[in-house]
Amino acid sequence: MTTPRPTRRSWAEPWKIKMVEPIRMLTREQRERALKEAGYNTFLLRSEDVYIDLLTDSGTNAMSDFQWAGMMLGDEAYAGSRNFYNLEAAIRKYYGYRHVVPTHQGRGAEHILSRLKVKQGDSVPGNMYFTTTRLHQELAGGVFVDVIIPEGHIPENEHPFKGNMNIEALEDLIKKVGRDRIPYICLTAPVNMAGGQPVSMENARAVRQIADKYELIVIFDATRAVENAYFIQQREAGYESKSIAEILKEFCSLTDGCTMSAKKDSLVNIGGWLAMNDEAFFEEARNMVVIYEGLHTYGGLAGRDMEAMARGIAESVQDDSIRARVKQVEYFGHKLIDWGIPVVHPIGGHAVFLDAKKFYPQIKQDQFPAQTLAADLYADSGVRSMERGIVSAGRNKATGDHYYPKLELVRLTIPRRVYTQAHMDVTAESVAELYDHREKARGLKMIYEPKYLRFFQARFERL
Ligand SMILES: *Cc1c(COP(=O)(O)O)cnc(C)c1O
């Protein structure tokens, strides 16, 4: 028997593998032991005990030979490194902002931004929170206010731009608290916590109009802006024949500055930056980076890291490169959808999110269904994923109770240029196996809770 040949033509990665890193799978018993020792928190597993590591796409990228060659050209001068100027030029060329302050990673930029802009009692509107972003806003005395469209909170909703800001809610907030209590509008695209959901150019333009009307600035979390540009090219009318680089630059031009975790889009293992157009803001940021990160021409990075970033930025905006990236995530996600497994729709740009509330409906939210599912997946196949639900959401400072987010998800994040289609198949089959036996699952009890960003270090026991 032969099977019919598919009519479509497949895509393939625009690179080939030159160096490999061996990985191994522990036995079931060894995995159970490792999990127990890690307090059922996948963040506390040792990397060498993990078979396929889908914890995060942050800093887990495989660099190209051109980037590695750039590492040998590090100018490790304390001040005025040539690699800084290469980085600055790449950011100006592809993102379009005038001024660049390098930081060791995204949260370094968020820290400086929040310290400079957020005052006690301010409200910071954003399209769904991100963990480190919101924490820095809160530590500076601000309150984060979620103004994502309602569809962003509904896992099965198929809205093509589920990360969009709710323009009405944004304007209502400005009217309610007054424009003077809003340090900036925090626009993220795509929205990580909503499942990697994009923001349309049209929506960004509407945000810009509101900002102009009330004389506010828009700060863009550009961490995965290249992936967002790909979705605009694929889904938004008028952009189908524009290049990723053109779309990225147009999107950034609607904002006044950005924070960036280069550990994501920019294809490096460490790095980030804060960028802006305003001269006075730049002067302040350049002053503050010296206190917390390092001199303004290295910001906590080695010269070689900045060179790898400059080269990674240029590679990241190539159309075939970003297409292969997003298509691999979609390949994996659609496999799960075809098998009837509950995931967040549509499949996002960097990860597939399992809907743990639907997967394990018998586990109450304060018994951590997503944390449980991430632990069970590791036990089944050595695949490491991450909770994005009640543990990540943390506690309300005022009431002391958990935040109860609508979304209770397990994130399977695909590192860039690291795993093959076969790794995706192995992972999908393990998820399916758990789904077949889902009624057996029991929840967890939290036995240690750190004060900040508890998901990183919390410990659990099986109920
Ligand atoms: C990762 C991330 C950050 C923080 O960046 P780090 O480099 O991890 O400090 C901020 N925003 C978003 C959307 C992210 O995904």
PDBQT file of the ligand as one rigid body, heavy atoms in Angstrom, charges set to zero:
ROOT
HETATM    1  C1  LIG A 501      11.837  37.164  28.604  1.00  0.00    +0.000 C 
HETATM    2  C2  LIG A 501      10.971  38.332  28.570  1.00  0.00    +0.000 A 
HETATM    3  C3  LIG A 501      11.287  39.496  29.285  1.00  0.00    +0.000 A 
HETATM    4  C4  LIG A 501      12.452  39.576  30.254  1.00  0.00    +0.000 C 
HETATM    5  O1  LIG A 501      13.660  39.375  29.644  1.00  0.00    +0.000 OA
HETATM    6  P1  LIG A 501      14.911  38.642  30.345  1.00  0.00    +0.000 P 
HETATM    7  O2  LIG A 501      15.962  38.690  29.291  1.00  0.00    +0.000 OA
HETATM    8  O3  LIG A 501      14.478  37.256  30.687  1.00  0.00    +0.000 OA
HETATM    9  O4  LIG A 501      15.267  39.424  31.548  1.00  0.00    +0.000 OA
HETATM   10  C5  LIG A 501      10.446  40.582  29.134  1.00  0.00    +0.000 A 
HETATM   11  N1  LIG A 501       9.352  40.536  28.360  1.00  0.00    +0.000 NA
HETATM   12  C6  LIG A 501       9.016  39.436  27.671  1.00  0.00    +0.000 A 
HETATM   13  C7  LIG A 501       7.799  39.442  26.809  1.00  0.00    +0.000 C 
HETATM   14  C8  LIG A 501       9.804  38.294  27.757  1.00  0.00    +0.000 A 
HETATM   15  O5  LIG A 501       9.446  37.192  27.098  1.00  0.00    +0.000 OA
ENDROOT
TORSDOF 0
